[in-house]
Amino acid sequence: MKRCVVVGGADINNYEYIRDCLCEDDYIVFCDSVLKHMDSLGVKPNLIVGDFDSYENPNLDVETIVLPCEKDDTDTVFAVKEAIRRGFDEFLLIGVVGARLDHTLGNVSILLYLDSIGKRGIIIDDYSKIEVVSDKPAYIEDFYAFFSLLNITGVAKGVTIRNAKYPLENAEITCEYQYAVSNEVLCGNVAEVTVKNGKLLLVKTFANGLNQV
C-alpha cells in the first residue's frame, strides 16, 4: 500500500524541501484552503476534502468530498480518517503546523491517534520532522541540529536516549515537566530513543530552524 500525503492549509515557505519529501506514487489529499499550495507543490491531488469556508471550491476534475461547516472533525482529521477507511497505513502530513496554535496542536494529536491504531504518521514543516515514539525505537541522524522529546499525553516511563549529548537511562517524562528539549546527536553517531511505557513526540530540527524561545 502506498503512502497517503495529507496537505493542510498552513503556510509553507520552503516548497523545494517539501517537494523533495514527496514520492511519485504518493496518494495526495488536499484539505480545503491547501489548494493555494497546488501550483507551488507541483502535484495534483487524488482527493480534495473540505468545507470550503476559507477557500472557494475550485470544482476541479478530482474526487471532492464537501463537508459541512459545523462538524466535530477538522478537514485534516476527516481527511486522515477517510484515508484510513480506504486502507492506508502510512501517512505524511504537511502544511499542518502554522500560526493557529489550536489547529497545530489538533493536528499533532493526529500522530497520537494514528499510533494508537497501529499506523505510522509523520509531520514535516519547513524546519523539522515530528513523529511519535512508543513501542518501537526511533533513530535520529547527526545531520539534525537538535532533537526534542515532548510528552503531551500521560506519563512516559523507561525513556532511554543513547548516542546523544544528553543521554537518559530508564527516565520518566511527564506532561508537567518537559526537560528533554534541544538535545544533540553526537557527531558521527545515530541517536536512539526508546520508551517502555507511554508515548512521546520526537521533534527533529534541521540547522535552518535554530530559532529558540
N, CA, C and O of each residue as an XYZ file, in Angstrom:
852
protein
N       0.841     -1.190      0.000
C       0.000      0.000      0.000
C       0.878      1.243      0.000
O       1.758      1.381      0.850
N       0.647      2.147     -0.943
C       1.462      3.353     -0.992
C       1.086      4.319      0.122
O       0.085      4.127      0.813
N       1.895      5.356      0.289
C       1.729      6.316      1.371
C       0.665      7.355      1.041
O       0.500      7.755     -0.112
N      -0.049      7.780      2.071
C      -1.024      8.857      1.915
C      -0.405     10.150      2.435
O       0.067     10.204      3.570
N      -0.407     11.178      1.614
C       0.076     12.500      1.997
C      -1.123     13.417      2.151
O      -1.867     13.645      1.197
N      -1.308     13.942      3.360
C      -2.405     14.864      3.639
C      -1.815     16.263      3.754
O      -0.918     16.502      4.563
N      -2.320     17.180      2.947
C      -1.781     18.532      2.892
C      -2.803     19.499      3.485
O      -3.932     19.604      3.006
N      -2.382     20.204      4.540
C      -3.238     21.187      5.184
C      -2.956     22.591      4.678
O      -2.113     22.797      3.805
N      -3.676     23.548      5.241
C      -3.632     24.910      4.728
C      -2.667     25.845      5.409
O      -2.678     27.039      5.111
N      -1.820     25.360      6.321
C      -0.848     26.236      6.974
C       0.194     26.710      5.958
O       0.377     26.093      4.908
N       0.862     27.797      6.280
C       1.857     28.359      5.374
C       3.013     27.392      5.153
O       3.446     26.700      6.074
N       3.500     27.357      3.926
C       4.698     26.614      3.563
C       5.651     27.613      2.931
O       5.290     28.289      1.967
N       6.858     27.713      3.459
C       7.838     28.652      2.922
C       8.884     27.967      2.056
O       9.329     28.529      1.055
N       9.276     26.761      2.433
C      10.315     26.044      1.704
C       9.669     24.956      0.843
O       9.682     23.780      1.205
N       9.111     25.354     -0.289
C       8.439     24.390     -1.156
C       9.413     23.367     -1.733
O       9.047     22.210     -1.942
N      10.641     23.785     -1.988
C      11.623     22.859     -2.565
C      11.851     21.673     -1.638
O      11.880     20.526     -2.085
N      12.013     21.949     -0.340
C      12.215     20.866      0.622
C      10.992     19.955      0.681
O      11.125     18.731      0.687
N       9.811     20.548      0.724
C       8.597     19.742      0.809
C       8.447     18.878     -0.439
O       8.089     17.704     -0.342
N       8.717     19.447     -1.599
C       8.621     18.658     -2.833
C       9.578     17.480     -2.809
O       9.247     16.397     -3.293
N      10.771     17.686     -2.244
C      11.760     16.602     -2.179
C      11.302     15.458     -1.276
O      11.800     14.339     -1.398
N      10.368     15.726     -0.381
C       9.868     14.696      0.539
C       8.748     13.862     -0.081
O       8.337     12.851      0.488
N       8.258     14.281     -1.237
C       7.140     13.579     -1.874
C       7.657     12.499     -2.816
O       8.742     12.615     -3.385
N       6.856     11.444     -2.966
C       7.178     10.349     -3.879
C       6.170     10.318     -5.015
O       5.030     10.758     -4.869
N       6.604      9.798     -6.130
C       5.770      9.808     -7.328
C       4.469      9.051     -7.129
O       3.444      9.423     -7.701
N       4.495      7.984     -6.319
C       3.300      7.164     -6.161
C       2.501      7.506     -4.909
O       1.614      6.743     -4.527
N       2.792      8.641     -4.253
C       2.002      9.058     -3.097
C       0.551      9.311     -3.492
O       0.254      9.790     -4.587
N      -0.340      8.972     -2.562
C      -1.750      9.317     -2.713
C      -1.942     10.651     -2.000
O      -1.759     10.734     -0.786
N      -2.309     11.698     -2.744
C      -2.324     13.066     -2.227
C      -3.742     13.505     -1.904
O      -4.636     13.429     -2.747
N      -3.940     13.965     -0.673
C      -5.229     14.519     -0.253
C      -5.031     15.987      0.095
O      -4.209     16.318      0.950
N      -5.772     16.861     -0.556
C      -5.748     18.289     -0.259
C      -6.935     18.642      0.629
O      -8.052     18.175      0.408
N      -6.676     19.471      1.635
C      -7.723     19.900      2.556
C      -8.061     21.369      2.322
O      -7.266     22.251      2.647
N      -9.219     21.626      1.768
C      -9.786     22.974      1.686
C      -8.792     23.992      1.145
O      -8.440     23.938     -0.033
N      -8.330     24.926      1.989
C      -7.516     26.050      1.530
C      -6.133     25.651      1.041
O      -5.411     26.485      0.495
N      -5.750     24.386      1.227
C      -4.452     23.943      0.737
C      -4.356     24.036     -0.778
O      -3.262     23.931     -1.331
N      -5.466     24.227     -1.450
C      -5.422     24.380     -2.899
C      -4.548     25.559     -3.309
O      -4.084     25.625     -4.448
N      -4.322     26.492     -2.382
C      -3.416     27.608     -2.667
C      -1.982     27.127     -2.857
O      -1.169     27.836     -3.450
N      -1.658     25.918     -2.355
C      -0.303     25.369     -2.475
C      -0.111     24.528     -3.737
O       1.012     24.117     -4.029
N      -1.167     24.266     -4.480
C      -1.113     23.247     -5.526
C      -0.040     23.553     -6.570
O       0.756     22.676     -6.904
N      -0.005     24.761     -7.081
C       0.961     25.093     -8.130
C       2.392     25.046     -7.599
O       3.288     24.545     -8.278
N       2.612     25.564     -6.393
C       3.970     25.605     -5.836
C       4.482     24.206     -5.484
O       5.678     23.935     -5.596
N       3.578     23.319     -5.059
C       3.987     21.945     -4.761
C       4.193     21.135     -6.033
O       4.945     20.161     -6.040
N       3.529     21.535     -7.102
C       3.694     20.846     -8.370
C       3.065     19.469     -8.401
O       3.524     18.597     -9.139
N       2.019     19.257     -7.610
C       1.329     17.967     -7.603
C      -0.171     18.201     -7.747
O      -0.697     19.249     -7.371
N      -0.833     17.210     -8.292
C      -2.286     17.251     -8.404
C      -2.871     16.286     -7.377
O      -2.394     15.158     -7.256
N      -3.893     16.706     -6.637
C      -4.448     15.823     -5.614
C      -5.221     14.659     -6.216
O      -5.797     14.766     -7.299
N      -5.221     13.548     -5.490
C      -6.108     12.437     -5.819
C      -7.484     12.621     -5.204
O      -8.478     12.081     -5.688
N      -7.521     13.402     -4.114
C      -8.768     13.639     -3.392
C      -8.705     15.023     -2.764
O      -7.653     15.450     -2.287
N      -9.845     15.726     -2.765
C      -9.980     17.011     -2.088
C     -11.093     16.883     -1.063
O     -12.172     16.379     -1.378
N     -10.842     17.336      0.164
C     -11.882     17.356      1.189
C     -11.903     18.730      1.836
O     -10.870     19.388      1.955
N     -13.083     19.155      2.249
C     -13.145     20.430      2.949
C     -14.535     21.003      2.976
O     -15.414     20.602      2.214
N     -14.719     21.962      3.884
C     -15.999     22.670      3.945
C     -15.962     23.955      3.124
O     -16.985     24.617      2.950
N     -14.771     24.306      2.618
C     -14.587     25.462      1.746
C     -15.110     26.752      2.370
O     -15.721     27.592      1.708
N     -14.843     26.875      3.682
C     -15.175     28.118      4.373
C     -14.050     29.137      4.275
O     -14.254     30.319      4.550
N     -12.851     28.678      3.878
C     -11.720     29.590      3.771
C     -11.143     29.643      2.363
O     -10.198     30.389      2.108
N     -11.702     28.860      1.450
C     -11.197     28.837      0.079
C     -12.326     28.330     -0.811
O     -12.987     27.342     -0.488
N     -12.538     28.998     -1.909
C     -13.638     28.624     -2.793
C     -13.383     27.275     -3.452
O     -12.271     26.992     -3.898
N     -14.404     26.459     -3.507
C     -14.303     25.169     -4.184
C     -13.949     25.398     -5.653
O     -14.715     26.034     -6.377
N     -12.791     24.887     -6.107
C     -12.381     25.141     -7.493
C     -13.080     24.265     -8.511
O     -12.958     24.480     -9.717
N     -13.821     23.266     -8.018
C     -14.541     22.354     -8.906
C     -13.611     21.739     -9.957
O     -13.908     21.751    -11.152
N     -12.489     21.206     -9.488
C     -11.552     20.529    -10.375
C     -12.076     19.145    -10.742
O     -12.995     18.625    -10.109
N     -11.487     18.568    -11.759
C     -11.840     17.214    -12.179
C     -11.114     16.214    -11.280
O     -10.328     15.387    -11.743
N     -11.402     16.315     -9.982
C     -10.795     15.483     -8.950
C     -11.896     15.090     -7.977
O     -12.775     15.899     -7.678
N     -11.858     13.867     -7.481
C     -12.841     13.463     -6.480
C     -12.828     14.456     -5.316
O     -11.774     14.734     -4.744
N     -13.991     14.985     -4.973
C     -14.091     16.016     -3.936
C     -15.192     15.646     -2.947
O     -16.311     15.321     -3.342
N     -14.863     15.700     -1.666
C     -15.847     15.485     -0.608
C     -16.098     16.824      0.070
O     -15.207     17.376      0.716
N     -17.308     17.343     -0.078
C     -17.670     18.621      0.527
C     -18.268     18.361      1.907
O     -19.254     17.636      2.041
N     -17.661     18.959      2.931
C     -18.064     18.743      4.314
C     -18.914     19.904      4.816
O     -18.802     21.019      4.306
N     -19.754     19.655      5.799
C     -20.490     20.762      6.426
C     -19.538     21.644      7.225
O     -18.513     21.170      7.714
N     -19.870     22.911      7.358
C     -19.021     23.826      8.131
C     -19.053     23.500      9.620
O     -18.049     23.653     10.317
N     -20.213     23.048     10.107
C     -20.339     22.712     11.522
C     -20.198     21.197     11.690
O     -21.066     20.429     11.276
N     -19.073     20.782     12.313
C     -18.750     19.355     12.430
C     -17.751     19.167     13.549
O     -17.122     20.129     13.989
N     -17.597     17.942     14.014
C     -16.634     17.639     15.067
C     -15.211     17.572     14.528
O     -14.291     18.105     15.149
N     -15.019     16.923     13.381
C     -13.688     16.747     12.808
C     -13.276     17.967     11.994
O     -14.076     18.510     11.232
N     -12.022     18.397     12.155
C     -11.483     19.380     11.221
C     -11.333     18.718      9.850
O     -11.422     17.497      9.724
N     -11.106     19.536      8.840
C     -10.915     18.986      7.500
C      -9.743     18.004      7.471
O      -9.808     16.970      6.806
N      -8.668     18.333      8.200
C      -7.486     17.473      8.210
C      -7.773     16.141      8.891
O      -7.378     15.087      8.392
N      -8.457     16.186     10.028
C      -8.809     14.945     10.725
C      -9.715     14.088      9.852
O      -9.528     12.874      9.769
N     -10.686     14.705      9.206
C     -11.574     13.947      8.317
C     -10.765     13.296      7.198
O     -10.997     12.137      6.853
N      -9.812     14.043      6.632
C      -9.007     13.504      5.538
C      -8.241     12.270      5.976
O      -8.176     11.283      5.242
N      -7.658     12.318      7.170
C      -6.917     11.164      7.681
C      -7.851      9.981      7.904
O      -7.527      8.855      7.526
N      -9.003     10.227      8.513
C      -9.950      9.133      8.758
C     -10.446      8.530      7.445
O     -10.629      7.317      7.348
N     -10.662      9.368      6.443
C     -11.116      8.863      5.150
C     -10.031      8.009      4.504
O     -10.328      6.975      3.905
N      -8.777      8.434      4.623
C      -7.678      7.647      4.063
C      -7.517      6.316      4.798
O      -7.199      5.298      4.184
N      -7.736      6.329      6.109
C      -7.717      5.072      6.870
C      -8.815      4.149      6.367
O      -8.597      2.952      6.181
N      -9.988      4.708      6.149
C     -11.105      3.909      5.642
C     -10.772      3.288      4.291
O     -11.265      2.210      3.959
N      -9.935      3.969      3.516
C      -9.542      3.467      2.200
C      -8.345      2.533      2.256
O      -7.872      2.062      1.222
N      -7.846      2.261      3.476
C      -6.843      1.220      3.633
C      -5.415      1.670      3.801
O      -4.515      0.830      3.777
N      -5.159      2.958      3.969
C      -3.778      3.428      4.104
C      -3.262      3.212      5.527
O      -4.000      3.353      6.502
N      -1.979      2.869      5.619
C      -1.336      2.619      6.911
C      -0.227      3.618      7.228
O       0.148      3.777      8.390
N       0.297      4.285      6.216
C       1.414      5.216      6.414
C       1.005      6.599      5.930
O       0.439      6.751      4.847
N       1.302      7.618      6.759
C       0.832      8.966      6.486
C       1.966      9.975      6.614
O       2.805      9.880      7.510
N       1.972     10.937      5.705
C       2.817     12.114      5.796
C       1.905     13.335      5.794
O       1.107     13.519      4.874
N       2.023     14.161      6.816
C       1.192     15.356      6.936
C       2.063     16.580      6.724
O       3.079     16.746      7.399
N       1.675     17.435      5.794
C       2.401     18.669      5.536
C       1.415     19.826      5.531
O       0.224     19.639      5.282
N       1.920     21.025      5.810
C       1.040     22.186      5.871
C       0.057     22.117      7.015
O      -1.051     22.644      6.911
N       0.444     21.469      8.122
C      -0.477     21.317      9.257
C       0.054     21.976     10.525
O      -0.591     21.916     11.572
N       1.227     22.606     10.439
C       1.815     23.314     11.583
C       1.974     24.777     11.181
O       2.693     25.089     10.232
N       1.302     25.674     11.906
C       1.351     27.069     11.491
C       0.947     28.039     12.575
O       1.121     27.769     13.763
N       0.405     29.171     12.161
C       0.104     30.275     13.082
C      -1.033     29.956     14.045
O      -1.059     30.480     15.158
N      -1.980     29.099     13.633
C      -3.096     28.743     14.506
C      -2.658     27.648     15.460
O      -2.582     26.480     15.079
N      -2.368     28.025     16.715
C      -1.894     27.048     17.690
C      -2.925     25.959     17.926
O      -2.561     24.795     18.091
N      -4.216     26.315     17.944
C      -5.250     25.307     18.184
C      -5.247     24.249     17.088
O      -5.337     23.055     17.372
N      -5.143     24.687     15.837
C      -5.093     23.718     14.734
C      -3.787     22.928     14.764
O      -3.776     21.730     14.482
N      -2.690     23.598     15.105
C      -1.404     22.902     15.173
C      -1.447     21.772     16.195
O      -1.054     20.646     15.890
N      -1.925     22.064     17.413
C      -1.998     21.031     18.448
C      -2.983     19.936     18.059
O      -2.734     18.756     18.304
N      -4.095     20.323     17.458
C      -5.053     19.315     16.994
C      -4.438     18.400     15.952
O      -4.674     17.192     15.965
N      -3.645     18.974     15.045
C      -3.012     18.159     14.005
C      -1.899     17.277     14.566
O      -1.726     16.143     14.119
N      -1.146     17.784     15.537
C      -0.133     16.951     16.188
C      -0.787     15.749     16.862
O      -0.225     14.653     16.874
N      -1.975     15.959     17.423
C      -2.690     14.856     18.069
C      -3.056     13.748     17.089
O      -3.275     12.607     17.497
N      -3.124     14.070     15.814
C      -3.398     13.043     14.805
C      -2.315     11.961     14.845
O      -2.597     10.782     14.632
N      -1.079     12.373     15.120
C       0.005     11.384     15.218
C      -0.253     10.395     16.348
O       0.014      9.201     16.207
N      -0.773     10.891     17.469
C      -1.109     10.007     18.586
C      -2.242      9.060     18.198
O      -2.213      7.873     18.523
N      -3.237      9.603     17.499
C      -4.362      8.772     17.047
C      -3.871      7.662     16.117
O      -4.248      6.502     16.279
N      -3.034      8.017     15.148
C      -2.528      7.014     14.218
C      -1.729      5.943     14.951
O      -1.871      4.753     14.668
N      -0.889      6.365     15.892
C      -0.099      5.394     16.658
C      -1.000      4.460     17.462
O      -0.702      3.274     17.600
N      -2.090      4.986     17.986
C      -2.981      4.181     18.828
C      -3.679      3.071     18.046
O      -4.125      2.083     18.629
N      -3.772      3.236     16.727
C      -4.429      2.206     15.907
C      -3.416      1.459     15.041
O      -3.781      0.798     14.069
N      -2.139      1.574     15.408
C      -1.105      0.791     14.747
C      -0.669      1.302     13.398
O      -0.134      0.544     12.589
N      -0.891      2.576     13.142
C      -0.474      3.169     11.873
C       0.605      4.213     12.127
O       0.760      4.695     13.249
N       1.344      4.557     11.091
C       2.502      5.442     11.250
C       2.230      6.782     10.596
O       1.752      6.846      9.463
N       2.535      7.848     11.314
C       2.377      9.190     10.774
C       3.580     10.055     11.080
O       4.204      9.921     12.132
N       3.903     10.941     10.154
C       4.971     11.915     10.325
C       4.456     13.275      9.872
O       3.760     13.375      8.862
N       4.797     14.313     10.616
C       4.535     15.685     10.207
C       5.857     16.321      9.819
O       6.851     16.184     10.531
N       5.868     17.019      8.686
C       7.040     17.810      8.342
C       6.604     19.249      8.115
O       5.513     19.514      7.608
N       7.485     20.182      8.504
C       7.280     21.578      8.157
C       8.586     22.104      7.571
O       9.448     21.312      7.188
N       8.747     23.400      7.496
C       9.948     23.961      6.881
C      11.215     23.645      7.655
O      12.309     23.717      7.095
N      11.092     23.296      8.933
C      12.264     23.167      9.794
C      12.433     21.812     10.458
O      13.519     21.515     10.958
N      11.408     20.984     10.481
C      11.502     19.810     11.345
C      10.647     18.652     10.858
O       9.808     18.786      9.967
N      10.902     17.491     11.496
C      10.065     16.305     11.354
C       9.555     15.930     12.735
O      10.298     15.976     13.716
N       8.282     15.560     12.807
C       7.656     15.215     14.082
C       7.044     13.826     13.949
O       6.339     13.541     12.981
N       7.316     12.966     14.923
C       6.740     11.633     14.935
C       6.528     11.189     16.377
O       6.981     11.848     17.312
N       5.838     10.071     16.547
C       5.579      9.516     17.871
C       6.546      8.377     18.138
O       6.802      7.545     17.268
N       7.079      8.349     19.352
C       7.876      7.209     19.814
C       7.052      6.479     20.859
O       6.659      7.069     21.866
N       6.787      5.198     20.627
C       6.025      4.416     21.614
C       6.670      3.052     21.786
O       7.623      2.913     22.553
N       6.172      2.051     21.090
C       6.653      0.684     21.324
C       7.821      0.274     20.440
O       8.314     -0.849     20.554
N       8.272      1.161     19.560
C       9.407      0.849     18.693
C      10.474      1.926     18.849
O      10.137      3.087     19.084
N      11.756      1.572     18.724
C      12.820      2.580     18.835
C      12.708      3.610     17.713
O      12.199      3.319     16.631
N      13.192      4.808     17.992
C      13.303      5.851     16.982
C      14.764      6.258     16.877
O      15.513      6.186     17.852
N      15.160      6.683     15.687
C      16.559      6.995     15.436
C      16.689      8.408     14.871
O      15.847      8.862     14.096
N      17.760      9.093     15.272
C      18.000     10.458     14.825
C      19.411     10.545     14.271
O      20.376     10.269     14.984
N      19.541     10.930     12.996
C      20.849     11.055     12.371
C      21.514     12.363     12.803
O      20.848     13.283     13.277
N      22.835     12.430     12.633
C      23.556     13.586     13.149
C      23.482     14.816     12.255
O      24.076     15.845     12.579
N      22.752     14.731     11.115
C      22.589     15.949     10.318
C      21.480     16.846     10.862
O      21.316     17.974     10.396
N      20.715     16.357     11.846
C      19.756     17.224     12.527
C      20.504     18.082     13.551
O      21.392     17.599     14.253
N      20.132     19.352     13.623
C      20.783     20.258     14.568
C      20.394     19.936     16.008
O      21.237     19.951     16.905
N      19.120     19.647     16.219
C      18.596     19.345     17.552
C      17.510     18.295     17.440
O      16.944     18.073     16.369
N      17.227     17.648     18.570
C      16.013     16.859     18.670
C      15.453     17.012     20.077
O      16.199     17.184     21.041
N      14.139     16.949     20.178
C      13.452     17.112     21.457
C      12.437     16.003     21.639
O      11.844     15.517     20.677
N      12.247     15.609     22.895
C      11.200     14.665     23.260
C      10.190     15.408     24.113
O      10.541     15.995     25.137
N       8.937     15.380     23.690
C       7.876     16.104     24.384
C       6.754     15.149     24.739
O       6.355     14.309     23.932
N       6.251     15.288     25.949
C       5.148     14.450     26.396
C       3.858     15.269     26.384
O       3.759     16.296     27.057
N       2.887     14.814     25.624
C       1.599     15.511     25.601
C       0.449     14.583     26.001
O      -0.722     14.918     25.819
N       0.794     13.422     26.543
C      -0.265     12.513     26.992
C       0.265     11.577     28.069
O       1.225     10.846     27.829
N      -0.345     11.587     29.252
C       0.006     10.645     30.304
C       1.426     10.820     30.816
O       1.955     11.931     30.854
N       2.031      9.714     31.208
C       3.403      9.686     31.715
C       4.202      8.692     30.878
O       3.777      7.552     30.686
N       5.350      9.123     30.386
C       6.230      8.234     29.634
C       7.300      7.699     30.584
O       8.020      8.475     31.212
N       7.403      6.378     30.688
C       8.353      5.752     31.613
C       9.354      4.889     30.844
O       9.093      4.428     29.733
N      10.492      4.694     31.473
C      11.525      3.883     30.836
C      12.097      4.530     29.597
O      12.398      3.848     28.618
N      12.252      5.857     29.631
C      12.769      6.597     28.478
C      14.288      6.514     28.465
O      14.946      6.885     29.436
N      14.835      6.030     27.371
C      16.281      5.904     27.231
C      16.741      6.607     25.957
O      16.162      6.413     24.889
N      17.787      7.425     26.076
C      18.394      8.112     24.942
C      19.869      7.727     24.897
O      20.584      7.863     25.890
N      20.315      7.250     23.749
C      21.717      6.870     23.587
C      22.345      7.636     22.421
O      21.651      8.077     21.504
N      23.660      7.783     22.474
C      24.445      8.454     21.435
C      24.040      9.918     21.264
O      23.997     10.432     20.146
N      23.745     10.578     22.374
C      23.354     11.981     22.354
C      24.138     12.753     23.405
O      24.694     12.172     24.337
N      24.175     14.062     23.241
C      24.893     14.932     24.183
C      24.338     14.783     25.592
O      25.089     14.791     26.567
N      23.019     14.648     25.693
C      22.366     14.480     26.994
C      21.658     13.132     27.022
O      20.488     13.046     26.649
N      22.344     12.078     27.456
C      21.735     10.746     27.467
C      20.750     10.602     28.628
O      20.804     11.345     29.608
N      19.866      9.641     28.493
C      18.948      9.270     29.564
C      18.940      7.756     29.687
O      19.196      7.041     28.718
N      18.646      7.278     30.880
C      18.546      5.835     31.101
C      17.365      5.557     32.004
O      17.359      5.922     33.180
N      16.352      4.898     31.429
C      15.182      4.475     32.196
C      14.537      5.657     32.944
O      14.186      5.539     34.118
N      14.389      6.778     32.260
C      13.874      8.007     32.875
C      12.364      8.113     32.712
O      11.729      7.311     32.027
N      11.818      9.121     33.360
C      10.378      9.395     33.296
C      10.166     10.845     32.850
O      10.808     11.761     33.363
N       9.265     11.039     31.897
C       8.936     12.386     31.419
C       7.431     12.578     31.547
O       6.647     11.798     31.007
N       7.041     13.609     32.258
C       5.626     13.917     32.440
C       5.225     15.105     31.563
O       6.076     15.801     31.010
N       3.927     15.318     31.448
C       3.429     16.476     30.705
C       3.787     17.786     31.403
O       3.924     18.825     30.757
N       3.938     17.727     32.735
C       4.152     18.946     33.504
C       5.606     19.428     33.494
O       5.873     20.592     33.795
N       6.537     18.550     33.153
C       7.945     18.940     33.199
C       8.642     18.435     31.935
O       9.022     17.267     31.847
N       8.803     19.320     30.972
C       9.384     18.971     29.675
C      10.874     19.328     29.682
O      11.263     20.422     29.275
N      11.690     18.395     30.146
C      13.114     18.686     30.281
C      13.960     18.101     29.153
O      15.173     18.312     29.131
N      13.357     17.376     28.222
C      14.128     16.715     27.160
C      14.064     17.507     25.862
O      13.771     16.955     24.801
N      14.341     18.805     25.953
C      14.255     19.711     24.807
C      15.663     20.094     24.344
O      16.558     20.310     25.161
N      15.845     20.176     23.021
C      17.104     20.635     22.408
C      18.296     19.758     22.770
O      19.322     20.252     23.238
N      18.153     18.472     22.553
C      19.277     17.552     22.662
C      20.021     17.540     21.323
O      19.528     18.063     20.324
N      21.211     16.936     21.317
C      22.011     16.889     20.100
C      22.592     15.489     19.915
O      22.994     14.834     20.877
N      22.627     15.050     18.665
C      23.247     13.762     18.342
C      24.758     13.933     18.354
O      25.276     14.915     17.824
N      25.469     12.982     18.956
C      26.920     13.016     18.945
C      27.425     12.868     17.510
O      26.946     12.016     16.761
N      28.378     13.688     17.141
C      28.884     13.718     15.768
C      29.338     12.329     15.311
O      30.072     11.629     16.009
N      28.879     11.959     14.127
C      29.243     10.660     13.577
C      28.434      9.501     14.102
O      28.721      8.348     13.782
N      27.410      9.791     14.914
C      26.575      8.745     15.503
C      25.124      8.876     15.043
O      24.736      9.857     14.409
N      24.357      7.881     15.375
C      22.894      7.907     15.225
C      22.307      7.716     16.617
O      22.530      6.684     17.249
N      21.566      8.699     17.092
C      20.957      8.596     18.414
C      19.773      7.636     18.371
O      19.109      7.487     17.346
N      19.528      6.990     19.506
C      18.409      6.054     19.625
C      17.550      6.446     20.824
O      18.059      6.747     21.903
N      16.242      6.435     20.610
C      15.286      6.730     21.673
C      14.346      5.542     21.823
O      13.783      5.060     20.840
N      14.177      5.071     23.062
C      13.208      4.015     23.345
C      12.345      4.421     24.531
O      12.789      5.140     25.426
N      11.100      3.945     24.522
C      10.142      4.209     25.595
C       9.501      2.885     25.981
O       8.937      2.193     25.134
N       9.587      2.531     27.267
C       8.986      1.277     27.712
C       7.474      1.388     27.881
O       6.734      0.483     27.496
N       7.020      2.493     28.453
C       5.586      2.699     28.668
C       5.225      4.149     28.353
O       5.886      5.082     28.809
N       4.159      4.318     27.562
C       3.727      5.662     27.206
C       4.156      6.055     25.803
O       4.630      5.236     25.016
N       3.970      7.350     25.518
C       4.281      7.880     24.194
C       4.944      9.238     24.337
O       4.652      9.999     25.260
N       5.843      9.524     23.406
C       6.483     10.831     23.340
C       6.472     11.336     21.909
O       6.491     10.555     20.957
N       6.441     12.656     21.773
C       6.648     13.263     20.470
C       8.142     13.485     20.279
O       8.815     14.042     21.147
N       8.647     13.048     19.149
C      10.026     13.297     18.778
C      10.033     14.372     17.702
O       9.459     14.197     16.628
N      10.697     15.496     18.007
C      10.811     16.607     17.052
C      12.273     16.715     16.639
O      13.136     17.025     17.460
N      12.546     16.458     15.358
C      13.899     16.534     14.820
C      14.020     17.816     14.002
O      13.288     18.011     13.032
N      14.949     18.692     14.396
C      15.036     20.025     13.817
C      16.287     20.177     12.973
O      17.386     19.805     13.383
N      16.092     20.735     11.774
C      17.225     20.979     10.877
C      17.998     22.233     11.297
O      17.533     23.013     12.128
N      19.165     22.409     10.719
C      20.034     23.521     11.087
C      19.407     24.880     10.797
O      19.746     25.865     11.453
N      18.486     24.952      9.812
C      17.877     26.238      9.490
C      16.710     26.567     10.399
O      16.024     27.566     10.187
N      16.474     25.737     11.413
C      15.419     26.030     12.370
C      15.968     26.287     13.749
O      15.448     25.767     14.737
N      17.021     27.088     13.827
C      17.751     27.280     15.083
C      17.088     28.240     16.049
O      17.471     28.297     17.218
N      16.095     29.001     15.587
C      15.475     29.972     16.492
C      14.893     29.281     17.699
O      14.148     28.311     17.563
N      15.220     29.763     18.871
C      14.745     29.167     20.107
C      14.025     30.202     20.947
O      14.290     31.399     20.836
N      13.117     29.737     21.785
C      12.388     30.615     22.708
C      12.985     30.466     24.085
O      12.530     31.113     25.029
